[in-house]
């Protein structure tokens, strides 16, 4: 039995659009096909301790002001003041990390200092980068 092109087209159309065809949805009704990847029930701004978050914002503003002061004092005339401002900036870095340890949850744009050592990537390896081999076979440190 020979099938013409028009008959084949009708067969394909019938198979695609009738019950059980390839274009019928296979999921239950009312269930979306995809879920958003980052659909958290708590927004990032609401995470963490509210009081610690407020203190973190204040310390962040102080750190930013100190960095501006350091840039302004970058002249040999102001060496002593520059040194004190630099030490203040380092102290404020420790303040930010301490507040994070107390329950503050900084948003990604508030992250201006390195996280405490226990939250850094290679801390589990004893604080050292893992040893790897290069393509040439020689041993390299840090995967470089």
ROSE-4610 file (N, C-alpha, C; in Angstrom, 1 decimal, always signed):
// ROSE-4610
residu = [X/X/X/X/X/X/X/X/X/X/X/X/X/X/X/X/X/X/X/X/X/X/X/X/X/X/X/X/X/X/X/X/X/X/X/X/X/X/X/X/X/X/X/X/X/X/X/X/X/X/X/X/X/X/X/X/X/X/X/X/X/X/X/X/X/X/X/X/X/X/X/X/X/X/X/X/X/X/X/X/X/X/X/X/X/X/X/X/X/X/X/X/X/X/X/X/X/X/X/X/X/X/X/X/X/X/X/X/X/X/X/X/X/X/X/X/X/X/X/X/X/X/X/X/X/X/X/X/X/X/X/X/X/X/X/X/X/X/X/X/X/X/X/X/X/X/X/X/X/X/X/X/X/X/X/X/X/X/X/X/X/X/X/X/X/X/X/X/X/X/X/X/X/X/X/X/X/X/X/X/X/X/X/X/X/X/X/X/X/X/X/X/X/X/X/X/X/X/X/X/X/X/X/X/X/X/X/X/X/X/X/X/X/X/X/X/X/X/X/X/X/X/X/X/X/X/X/X/X/X/X/X/X/X/X/X/X/X/X/X/X/X/X/X/X/X/X/X/X/X/X/X/X/X/X/X/X/X/X/X/X/X/X/X/X/X/X/X/X/X/X/X/X/X/X/X/X/X/X/X/X/X/X/X/X/X/X/X/X/X/X/X/X/X/X/X/X/X/X/X/X/X/X/X/X/X/X/X/X/X/X/X/X/X/X/X/X/X/X/X/X/X/X/X/X/X/X/X/X/X/X/X/X/X/X/X/X/X/X/X/X/X/X/X/X/X/X/X/X/X/X/X/X/X/X/X/X/X/X/X/X/X/X/X/X/X/X/X/X/X/X/X/X/X/X/X/X/X/X/X/X/X/X/X/X/X/X/X/X/X/X/X/X/X/X/X/X/X/X/X/X/X/X/X/X/X/X/X/X/X/X/X/X/X/X/X/X/X/X/X/X/X/X/X/X/X/X/X/X/X/X/X]
num = [1/1/1/2/2/2/3/3/3/4/4/4/5/5/5/6/6/6/7/7/7/8/8/8/9/9/9/10/10/10/11/11/11/12/12/12/13/13/13/14/14/14/15/15/15/16/16/16/17/17/17/18/18/18/19/19/19/20/20/20/21/21/21/22/22/22/23/23/23/24/24/24/25/25/25/26/26/26/27/27/27/28/28/28/29/29/29/30/30/30/31/31/31/32/32/32/33/33/33/34/34/34/35/35/35/36/36/36/37/37/37/38/38/38/39/39/39/40/40/40/41/41/41/42/42/42/43/43/43/44/44/44/45/45/45/46/46/46/47/47/47/48/48/48/49/49/49/50/50/50/51/51/51/52/52/52/53/53/53/54/54/54/55/55/55/56/56/56/57/57/57/58/58/58/59/59/59/60/60/60/61/61/61/62/62/62/63/63/63/64/64/64/65/65/65/66/66/66/67/67/67/68/68/68/69/69/69/70/70/70/71/71/71/72/72/72/73/73/73/74/74/74/75/75/75/76/76/76/77/77/77/78/78/78/79/79/79/80/80/80/81/81/81/82/82/82/83/83/83/84/84/84/85/85/85/86/86/86/87/87/87/88/88/88/89/89/89/90/90/90/91/91/91/92/92/92/93/93/93/94/94/94/95/95/95/96/96/96/97/97/97/98/98/98/99/99/99/100/100/100/101/101/101/102/102/102/103/103/103/104/104/104/105/105/105/106/106/106/107/107/107/108/108/108/109/109/109/110/110/110/111/111/111/112/112/112/113/113/113/114/114/114/115/115/115/116/116/116/117/117/117/118/118/118/119/119/119/120/120/120/121/121/121/122/122/122/123/123/123/124/124/124/125/125/125/126/126/126/127/127/127/128/128/128/129/129/129/130/130/130/131/131/131/132/132/132/133/133/133/134/134/134/135/135/135/136/136/136/137/137/137/138/138/138/139/139/139/140/140/140/141/141/141/142/142/142/143/143/143/144/144/144]
x = [+0.8/+0.0/+0.9/+0.7/+1.5/+0.8/+1.6/+1.1/+1.6/+0.7/+1.0/+1.6/+2.2/+2.7/+1.6/+0.5/-0.6/-1.2/-1.3/-1.7/-0.7/+0.6/+1.6/+1.6/+1.4/+1.2/+0.0/-1.1/-2.2/-2.0/-1.3/-0.9/-0.1/+0.9/+1.8/+1.1/+0.3/-0.5/-1.5/-2.1/-3.0/-2.2/-1.0/-0.2/+0.3/+0.6/+1.1/+0.1/-1.1/-2.0/-3.2/-3.3/-4.4/-3.9/-4.7/-4.4/-3.2/-2.2/-1.1/+0.0/-0.1/+0.9/+2.1/+3.1/+4.3/+4.1/+3.1/+2.9/+1.9/+1.4/+0.6/+1.5/+1.1/+1.9/+1.9/+3.0/+3.1/+3.1/+3.2/+3.2/+1.8/+1.5/+0.2/-0.2/-1.5/-2.0/-1.7/-1.3/-1.1/+0.3/+1.1/+2.5/+3.4/+4.1/+4.9/+6.1/+6.5/+7.5/+8.9/+9.1/+10.4/+10.2/+11.0/+11.0/+12.2/+12.0/+13.2/+14.3/+15.5/+16.7/+16.9/+16.7/+17.0/+15.7/+14.7/+13.5/+13.6/+14.2/+14.3/+13.0/+12.7/+11.5/+11.9/+13.2/+13.7/+14.7/+14.4/+15.3/+16.6/+17.7/+19.0/+19.1/+18.3/+18.4/+17.8/+17.0/+16.3/+17.0/+18.1/+18.8/+19.7/+20.0/+20.9/+20.2/+20.9/+20.4/+20.2/+19.0/+18.7/+19.7/+19.9/+20.8/+22.2/+22.7/+24.1/+24.2/+23.1/+23.1/+23.2/+22.5/+22.5/+23.9/+24.5/+25.9/+26.9/+26.7/+27.5/+27.5/+26.2/+26.1/+26.9/+26.8/+27.5/+29.0/+29.5/+30.9/+31.4/+30.5/+30.9/+31.0/+30.1/+30.3/+31.6/+31.9/+33.1/+34.4/+34.3/+35.4/+35.6/+34.5/+34.5/+35.1/+34.7/+35.2/+36.7/+37.1/+38.5/+39.4/+38.8/+39.5/+39.6/+38.6/+38.7/+39.8/+39.8/+40.8/+42.2/+42.4/+43.7/+44.2/+43.2/+43.6/+43.9/+43.2/+43.5/+44.8/+45.2/+46.5/+47.7/+47.6/+48.7/+49.7/+50.4/+51.4/+52.4/+53.7/+54.7/+54.6/+54.0/+53.8/+53.0/+52.0/+51.1/+51.4/+52.6/+53.0/+52.4/+52.5/+52.0/+50.5/+49.8/+48.3/+47.9/+48.7/+48.4/+48.6/+49.6/+49.8/+48.7/+48.3/+47.2/+45.8/+45.6/+44.4/+44.4/+45.6/+45.8/+45.5/+46.0/+45.7/+44.2/+43.6/+42.2/+41.4/+41.8/+41.1/+41.3/+42.4/+42.6/+41.8/+41.7/+40.8/+39.3/+38.9/+37.5/+37.3/+38.3/+38.1/+37.8/+38.6/+38.3/+37.0/+36.5/+35.2/+34.1/+34.3/+33.3/+33.2/+34.4/+34.4/+33.8/+34.1/+33.5/+32.0/+31.5/+30.0/+29.4/+30.1/+29.6/+29.5/+30.5/+30.5/+29.4/+29.0/+27.9/+26.5/+26.4/+25.1/+24.8/+25.6/+25.4/+25.5/+24.6/+24.7/+24.8/+26.1/+26.2/+25.8/+25.2/+24.8/+26.1/+26.1/+27.3/+27.9/+27.1/+27.7/+28.3/+27.9/+28.5/+29.8/+30.1/+31.3/+32.5/+33.2/+34.4/+35.7/+35.6/+36.7/+36.7/+37.8/+37.9/+37.1/+36.5/+35.8/+36.8/+36.3/+37.2/+37.8/+39.0/+39.7/+38.8/+38.0/+37.2/+36.1/+35.9/+34.9/+35.6/+36.9/+37.6/+37.7/+37.9/+37.8/+38.7/+40.0/+40.9/+41.2/+40.4/+40.6/+40.7/+39.8/+39.8/+41.1/+41.9/+43.2/+44.3/+44.0/+45.0/+45.5/+44.7/+45.1/+46.0/+46.3/+47.2/+46.5/+47.0/+46.5/+46.8/+46.0/+46.4/+47.5/+48.3/+49.4/+48.8/+49.2/+48.7/+49.9/+49.7/+50.7/+50.3/+51.4/+51.2/+51.2/+50.7/+50.7/+52.1/+53.2/+54.5/+54.9/+54.2/+54.5/+55.2/+55.7/+56.4/+55.3/+55.7/+54.8/+54.7/+53.5/+53.3/+52.5/+52.7/+51.9/+50.8/+49.6/+48.5/+47.8/+48.1/+47.4/+47.8/+48.9/+49.3/+50.1]
y = [-1.2/+0.0/+1.2/+2.1/+3.3/+4.4/+5.2/+6.4/+7.6/+8.5/+9.8/+10.8/+11.8/+12.8/+13.5/+13.8/+14.4/+13.4/+12.1/+11.2/+11.1/+11.1/+11.0/+12.2/+13.4/+14.6/+14.5/+14.0/+13.8/+12.8/+11.7/+10.8/+11.4/+12.2/+12.8/+13.8/+14.6/+15.6/+15.0/+13.9/+13.2/+12.6/+12.0/+11.4/+12.5/+13.7/+14.7/+15.4/+15.6/+16.4/+15.7/+14.4/+13.7/+13.1/+12.6/+12.1/+11.1/+11.3/+10.4/+10.8/+11.8/+12.2/+12.9/+13.2/+13.8/+15.2/+15.9/+17.3/+17.4/+16.3/+16.4/+16.4/+17.2/+17.3/+16.0/+15.6/+14.4/+14.6/+15.9/+16.2/+16.3/+16.2/+16.4/+17.9/+18.1/+19.5/+20.3/+21.6/+22.5/+22.5/+21.5/+21.5/+22.1/+23.2/+23.9/+22.9/+23.2/+22.3/+22.6/+23.9/+24.2/+25.1/+24.9/+25.8/+26.7/+27.9/+28.8/+28.2/+28.4/+27.8/+28.5/+29.7/+30.4/+30.9/+30.1/+30.5/+30.2/+31.0/+30.8/+31.4/+30.9/+31.4/+32.7/+32.9/+34.0/+34.8/+36.1/+36.9/+37.1/+37.3/+37.4/+38.6/+39.7/+40.8/+40.5/+39.5/+39.1/+38.0/+37.5/+36.4/+37.0/+36.2/+36.6/+37.3/+37.7/+38.4/+39.9/+40.4/+41.8/+42.8/+42.6/+43.6/+43.5/+42.3/+42.1/+42.6/+42.5/+43.0/+44.5/+45.2/+46.6/+47.1/+46.4/+46.7/+46.5/+45.5/+45.2/+46.3/+46.9/+48.0/+49.2/+49.5/+50.6/+50.4/+49.2/+48.9/+49.0/+48.6/+48.7/+50.1/+51.0/+52.4/+53.0/+52.6/+53.0/+52.5/+51.3/+50.7/+51.5/+51.8/+52.5/+53.9/+54.6/+55.9/+55.9/+54.8/+54.6/+54.4/+53.7/+53.5/+54.8/+55.6/+56.9/+57.8/+57.7/+58.4/+58.0/+56.7/+56.1/+56.6/+56.7/+57.2/+58.7/+59.4/+60.9/+61.1/+60.3/+60.5/+59.9/+59.4/+58.8/+59.9/+60.4/+61.5/+61.3/+61.4/+61.2/+62.2/+63.3/+64.2/+63.6/+62.8/+62.2/+60.8/+60.4/+59.0/+58.5/+59.2/+58.7/+58.5/+59.5/+59.4/+58.3/+58.1/+57.0/+55.7/+55.5/+54.3/+54.0/+55.0/+54.8/+54.4/+55.1/+54.9/+53.4/+53.0/+51.7/+50.6/+50.9/+49.9/+49.9/+51.1/+51.2/+50.4/+50.4/+49.6/+48.1/+47.7/+46.3/+45.9/+46.8/+46.5/+46.4/+47.3/+47.2/+46.0/+45.4/+44.1/+43.1/+43.1/+42.1/+42.3/+43.6/+43.9/+43.2/+43.4/+42.8/+41.3/+40.7/+39.2/+38.8/+39.6/+39.2/+39.3/+40.4/+40.6/+39.4/+39.0/+37.8/+36.6/+36.4/+35.3/+35.4/+36.6/+36.8/+36.7/+36.5/+36.3/+37.2/+38.1/+39.0/+38.2/+38.5/+37.8/+38.9/+39.2/+40.2/+39.7/+40.6/+40.3/+40.3/+39.8/+39.7/+41.1/+42.2/+43.5/+44.1/+43.5/+44.0/+43.2/+42.2/+41.4/+42.2/+42.9/+43.7/+43.1/+42.2/+41.6/+40.1/+39.4/+38.0/+37.4/+36.3/+35.6/+35.1/+34.8/+34.2/+32.9/+32.5/+31.3/+30.1/+29.8/+28.6/+28.6/+29.7/+29.8/+29.9/+29.8/+30.0/+28.6/+28.7/+27.5/+26.3/+26.6/+25.5/+25.3/+25.7/+25.6/+24.1/+23.3/+21.9/+21.1/+21.7/+21.0/+21.5/+21.9/+22.3/+23.7/+24.5/+25.9/+26.0/+24.9/+24.9/+24.5/+24.9/+24.5/+23.1/+22.3/+20.9/+20.8/+19.8/+19.5/+18.8/+19.3/+18.7/+18.4/+17.7/+17.4/+18.2/+18.8/+19.6/+18.6/+19.0/+18.1/+17.5/+18.2/+17.7/+16.7/+16.5/+15.4/+15.9/+17.2/+17.7/+18.2/+18.1/+18.4/+20.0/+20.5/+21.9/+22.1/+23.3/+23.6/+24.5/+24.3/+25.2/+25.0/+24.0/+23.7/+24.6/+25.3/+26.3/+25.6]
z = [+0.0/+0.0/+0.0/-0.9/-1.1/-0.3/+0.3/+1.1/+0.4/+0.1/-0.5/+0.6/+0.1/+1.0/+1.8/+1.3/+2.0/+3.1/+2.8/+3.8/+4.9/+4.6/+5.6/+6.5/+5.9/+6.7/+7.6/+7.2/+8.0/+9.2/+8.9/+9.9/+11.0/+10.6/+11.6/+12.4/+11.8/+12.5/+13.5/+13.1/+14.0/+15.2/+14.9/+16.0/+17.0/+16.5/+17.3/+18.2/+17.7/+18.4/+19.0/+19.0/+19.6/+20.9/+21.7/+23.0/+23.0/+23.8/+23.8/+22.8/+22.1/+21.1/+21.8/+21.0/+21.6/+22.1/+21.7/+22.1/+23.3/+23.8/+25.0/+26.2/+27.2/+28.4/+29.2/+29.7/+30.4/+32.0/+32.4/+33.8/+34.3/+35.6/+36.1/+35.9/+35.8/+35.6/+36.8/+36.6/+37.7/+38.2/+37.8/+38.3/+37.2/+37.6/+36.6/+36.1/+34.8/+34.3/+34.9/+35.3/+35.9/+37.1/+38.1/+39.3/+39.2/+39.8/+39.8/+40.7/+40.3/+40.9/+42.3/+42.5/+43.7/+44.4/+44.5/+45.2/+46.6/+47.4/+48.9/+49.5/+50.7/+51.4/+52.2/+52.4/+53.1/+52.2/+52.0/+51.1/+51.8/+51.1/+51.6/+52.6/+52.4/+53.3/+54.6/+54.7/+56.0/+56.7/+56.2/+56.8/+57.9/+58.9/+60.0/+61.0/+62.1/+63.2/+62.8/+63.1/+62.7/+63.3/+64.6/+65.3/+64.8/+64.6/+64.0/+62.6/+61.8/+60.5/+60.5/+61.4/+61.5/+61.9/+62.9/+63.3/+62.2/+61.4/+60.2/+59.2/+59.0/+58.1/+58.6/+59.9/+60.5/+60.3/+60.7/+60.5/+59.1/+58.2/+56.8/+56.3/+56.8/+56.4/+57.0/+58.2/+58.8/+58.1/+57.6/+56.8/+55.5/+54.9/+53.6/+53.8/+54.9/+55.2/+55.5/+56.2/+56.5/+55.2/+54.3/+53.0/+52.3/+52.3/+51.6/+52.3/+53.7/+54.4/+54.0/+53.9/+53.5/+52.2/+51.2/+49.9/+49.9/+50.8/+50.9/+51.6/+52.5/+53.2/+52.5/+51.3/+50.6/+50.1/+51.0/+50.8/+51.9/+51.6/+52.6/+53.8/+53.6/+54.7/+55.8/+55.4/+56.4/+56.8/+56.8/+57.1/+58.4/+59.5/+60.8/+60.7/+60.2/+60.1/+59.1/+58.1/+57.1/+57.8/+58.6/+59.3/+60.3/+61.0/+62.0/+61.2/+60.1/+59.4/+58.8/+58.4/+57.8/+58.9/+60.1/+61.2/+61.6/+61.5/+61.8/+60.7/+59.5/+58.4/+58.7/+59.2/+59.5/+60.7/+61.7/+62.8/+62.4/+61.5/+61.0/+60.2/+59.6/+58.9/+59.9/+61.0/+62.1/+62.7/+62.8/+63.4/+62.5/+61.2/+60.2/+60.3/+60.4/+60.6/+61.9/+63.0/+64.3/+64.3/+63.6/+63.6/+62.7/+61.7/+60.9/+61.8/+62.7/+63.6/+64.7/+64.9/+65.9/+65.3/+64.0/+63.4/+62.3/+61.9/+60.8/+59.5/+58.5/+57.2/+56.1/+55.7/+54.7/+53.3/+52.6/+51.2/+50.3/+49.1/+48.3/+48.1/+47.9/+47.7/+49.0/+50.1/+51.4/+51.8/+51.0/+51.3/+50.8/+51.7/+51.3/+51.9/+52.8/+53.4/+53.2/+53.3/+53.2/+54.4/+54.2/+55.3/+56.3/+57.5/+58.5/+57.9/+58.5/+57.9/+57.9/+58.8/+58.8/+57.7/+57.0/+56.0/+54.6/+54.6/+53.3/+52.6/+51.3/+50.4/+50.8/+51.1/+51.4/+52.8/+53.7/+55.1/+55.5/+55.0/+55.3/+55.0/+54.1/+53.8/+54.7/+55.9/+56.8/+56.6/+55.8/+55.5/+54.3/+53.6/+52.5/+51.2/+50.1/+48.8/+48.6/+47.9/+47.6/+46.6/+46.7/+45.8/+44.6/+43.4/+42.1/+41.2/+40.2/+39.2/+37.9/+37.3/+36.1/+34.9/+33.7/+32.6/+32.3/+32.6/+32.4/+33.4/+34.4/+35.4/+36.7/+36.7/+37.8/+38.9/+40.1/+41.2/+41.4/+41.5/+41.7/+42.9/+43.5/+44.7/+44.3/+44.8/+44.6/+43.2/+42.5/+41.3/+40.1/+40.2/+39.2/+38.1]
